[in-house]
């Protein structure tokens, strides 16, 4: 049995094997006003300003992104460098599969939410029920609302997605103790076509001096560019979903591009203990004419 959703007064327990039907339950914003502005107008303007500050290079359409998940003052500009490249795909992407590591609740495998939508100050993003039911058939996927309730790694991506895409559905996946191959299996299940975007949320190294972090994060970025799996979570808190994506990228022949690589010492933090951030885009090779 696993906790599947909570109202203000009732907790329902649903067996992990049971497919969850659509409900009108929304997962409310948990970190609005902390990681990003709680005011819709302020948030919209801040995201727009960060996106406007990106010089987007032409390239193949992105199938997948890796983006950081700290407060916007720290990692927002780096995340914006990835989301800005989605502008040409505004009307073409209809589904987003979003994966991020759990920070507050231990989870075995990957956790979906029973909510029918995830809310931010910019509005509600509907959960893709069909994709959720599909991944729940895999043994490594469970329903666990506790894993999602306060998790920021997924939530902070939503205002960017709401700003760069038209209507889309969402499959949020909180990744806990799982194997790289288990994550890859889930991704293959929902890979879809060009209308489906994969987003992996992860920061890089944590709390090293500025120069040391630059060296560590540079090495991690080179591994990702070579499509080589990361060795541990000291390189990236989202190493497991990153590695799952890298496995799929190799299978599908994707090319990866580094869009930005900085740390909190470059944006708003003390350089004595920094957190690393990077943005990557994965795309199919452009055929030569």
Order of alpha helices (4+ residues) and beta strands (2+ residues): beta-beta-beta-alpha-beta-alpha-beta-beta-beta-beta-alpha-beta-alpha-alpha-beta-alpha-beta-beta-alpha-alpha-beta-alpha-beta
